[in-house]
Amino acid sequence: MNTILLTGAGFSHNWGGRLAREFNTTVALRLQNDPYLADLLHRNPNFEEALTELQNEAATSARPGVAERLQRLETAIVDAFAEMNRNLGIASFNFCADLRYALPEFLILFDAIFTLNQDLLIEKHYLYPREIISIAGTRKWLGGYLPATDELPDPGRTGLYDPLRVQRRPKASPRLSRDSNPISNCTDQ
């Protein structure tokens, strides 16, 4: 039987990760001097919905200033994530100094770890740590998979892999034609 850990925002909150409402507030504070963006963020319950609304407007509207507003919103979101991940990167990944209770010692017990978090706490401290910190033994797995993203190549990167320095982009959505859609190929029997 496999042992699987599923984490959400409450997990990284222990080390300074932001909950959704806190992150939304952080983005809104960065844009409080722009009445349009402040209103957009106030009307939408989360920054993702505000971003989607503005992306749709930019794609369908020729109104002046839309592209610039979208750029400001995207920059505020990226900057808020960068700040949070820097802070998580320097946080101690344990609840106490006793190594018997070190968090990596707990995490090695799992066959797989799935995180719904948008931050990089697990990647920084467990998936790609600076040093091997386990005293109980090796992990049951090495490496990780970040679905729906591609790493942007950086020929200038040197030294150890640092997930806080890696740039990623969403993978292109697969475009299925009607002929390649498995549901449309089903027939009643």
Contacts in CASP RR format, 6 or more apart in sequence:
PFRMAT RR
TARGET T0000
AUTHOR 0000-0000-0000
METHOD contacts of the structure
MODEL  1
MNTILLTGAGFSHNWGGRLAREFNTTVALRLQNDPYLADLLHRNPNFEEA
LTELQNEAATSARPGVAERLQRLETAIVDAFAEMNRNLGIASFNFCADLR
YALPEFLILFDAIFTLNQDLLIEKHYLYPREIISIAGTRKWLGGYLPATD
ELPDPGRTGLYDPLRVQRRPKASPRLSRDSNPISNCTDQ
2 111 0 8 1.000
2 112 0 8 1.000
3 109 0 8 1.000
3 110 0 8 1.000
3 111 0 8 1.000
4 110 0 8 1.000
4 111 0 8 1.000
4 112 0 8 1.000
4 113 0 8 1.000
4 114 0 8 1.000
5 107 0 8 1.000
5 110 0 8 1.000
5 112 0 8 1.000
5 113 0 8 1.000
5 114 0 8 1.000
6 114 0 8 1.000
6 115 0 8 1.000
6 116 0 8 1.000
7 113 0 8 1.000
7 114 0 8 1.000
7 115 0 8 1.000
7 116 0 8 1.000
7 117 0 8 1.000
7 122 0 8 1.000
8 115 0 8 1.000
8 116 0 8 1.000
8 117 0 8 1.000
9 17 0 8 1.000
9 18 0 8 1.000
9 19 0 8 1.000
9 20 0 8 1.000
9 116 0 8 1.000
9 117 0 8 1.000
10 19 0 8 1.000
11 115 0 8 1.000
11 117 0 8 1.000
11 121 0 8 1.000
12 88 0 8 1.000
12 117 0 8 1.000
12 119 0 8 1.000
12 121 0 8 1.000
12 122 0 8 1.000
13 19 0 8 1.000
14 95 0 8 1.000
15 88 0 8 1.000
15 91 0 8 1.000
15 92 0 8 1.000
15 93 0 8 1.000
15 121 0 8 1.000
16 84 0 8 1.000
16 87 0 8 1.000
16 88 0 8 1.000
16 91 0 8 1.000
17 84 0 8 1.000
17 87 0 8 1.000
17 88 0 8 1.000
17 119 0 8 1.000
17 121 0 8 1.000
18 26 0 8 1.000
18 84 0 8 1.000
18 119 0 8 1.000
20 46 0 8 1.000
23 47 0 8 1.000
23 80 0 8 1.000
23 84 0 8 1.000
23 118 0 8 1.000
24 41 0 8 1.000
24 45 0 8 1.000
24 46 0 8 1.000
24 47 0 8 1.000
26 80 0 8 1.000
26 83 0 8 1.000
26 84 0 8 1.000
27 41 0 8 1.000
27 47 0 8 1.000
27 73 0 8 1.000
27 76 0 8 1.000
27 77 0 8 1.000
27 80 0 8 1.000
28 38 0 8 1.000
28 41 0 8 1.000
28 42 0 8 1.000
30 76 0 8 1.000
30 79 0 8 1.000
30 80 0 8 1.000
31 37 0 8 1.000
31 38 0 8 1.000
31 41 0 8 1.000
31 72 0 8 1.000
31 73 0 8 1.000
31 76 0 8 1.000
32 38 0 8 1.000
34 69 0 8 1.000
34 72 0 8 1.000
36 69 0 8 1.000
37 50 0 8 1.000
37 69 0 8 1.000
37 72 0 8 1.000
37 73 0 8 1.000
37 76 0 8 1.000
40 50 0 8 1.000
40 53 0 8 1.000
40 54 0 8 1.000
40 73 0 8 1.000
41 47 0 8 1.000
41 50 0 8 1.000
43 50 0 8 1.000
44 50 0 8 1.000
44 53 0 8 1.000
47 73 0 8 1.000
47 77 0 8 1.000
50 73 0 8 1.000
51 73 0 8 1.000
51 74 0 8 1.000
51 77 0 8 1.000
54 66 0 8 1.000
54 69 0 8 1.000
54 70 0 8 1.000
54 73 0 8 1.000
55 70 0 8 1.000
57 63 0 8 1.000
57 66 0 8 1.000
57 70 0 8 1.000
58 66 0 8 1.000
58 67 0 8 1.000
58 70 0 8 1.000
81 118 0 8 1.000
81 119 0 8 1.000
84 119 0 8 1.000
85 119 0 8 1.000
85 120 0 8 1.000
85 124 0 8 1.000
85 164 0 8 1.000
86 164 0 8 1.000
88 119 0 8 1.000
88 120 0 8 1.000
88 121 0 8 1.000
88 124 0 8 1.000
88 125 0 8 1.000
89 120 0 8 1.000
89 121 0 8 1.000
89 124 0 8 1.000
89 125 0 8 1.000
89 164 0 8 1.000
91 121 0 8 1.000
91 125 0 8 1.000
93 102 0 8 1.000
93 103 0 8 1.000
93 104 0 8 1.000
93 121 0 8 1.000
93 125 0 8 1.000
93 126 0 8 1.000
94 101 0 8 1.000
94 102 0 8 1.000
94 103 0 8 1.000
95 101 0 8 1.000
95 103 0 8 1.000
99 105 0 8 1.000
99 135 0 8 1.000
102 133 0 8 1.000
102 135 0 8 1.000
103 125 0 8 1.000
103 126 0 8 1.000
104 125 0 8 1.000
104 126 0 8 1.000
104 129 0 8 1.000
104 133 0 8 1.000
104 134 0 8 1.000
105 134 0 8 1.000
105 135 0 8 1.000
105 136 0 8 1.000
107 113 0 8 1.000
107 126 0 8 1.000
107 139 0 8 1.000
108 134 0 8 1.000
108 136 0 8 1.000
108 137 0 8 1.000
108 138 0 8 1.000
108 139 0 8 1.000
108 140 0 8 1.000
110 140 0 8 1.000
111 140 0 8 1.000
111 141 0 8 1.000
112 141 0 8 1.000
113 122 0 8 1.000
113 126 0 8 1.000
115 122 0 8 1.000
120 163 0 8 1.000
120 164 0 8 1.000
123 146 0 8 1.000
123 163 0 8 1.000
124 162 0 8 1.000
124 163 0 8 1.000
124 164 0 8 1.000
127 143 0 8 1.000
127 144 0 8 1.000
127 163 0 8 1.000
128 160 0 8 1.000
128 161 0 8 1.000
128 162 0 8 1.000
128 163 0 8 1.000
130 160 0 8 1.000
146 168 0 8 1.000
148 170 0 8 1.000
148 171 0 8 1.000
149 168 0 8 1.000
149 169 0 8 1.000
149 170 0 8 1.000
149 171 0 8 1.000
150 168 0 8 1.000
150 169 0 8 1.000
150 170 0 8 1.000
150 171 0 8 1.000
151 166 0 8 1.000
151 167 0 8 1.000
151 168 0 8 1.000
152 166 0 8 1.000
152 167 0 8 1.000
152 168 0 8 1.000
152 169 0 8 1.000
154 165 0 8 1.000
154 166 0 8 1.000
154 167 0 8 1.000
157 165 0 8 1.000
178 184 0 8 1.000
179 185 0 8 1.000
END
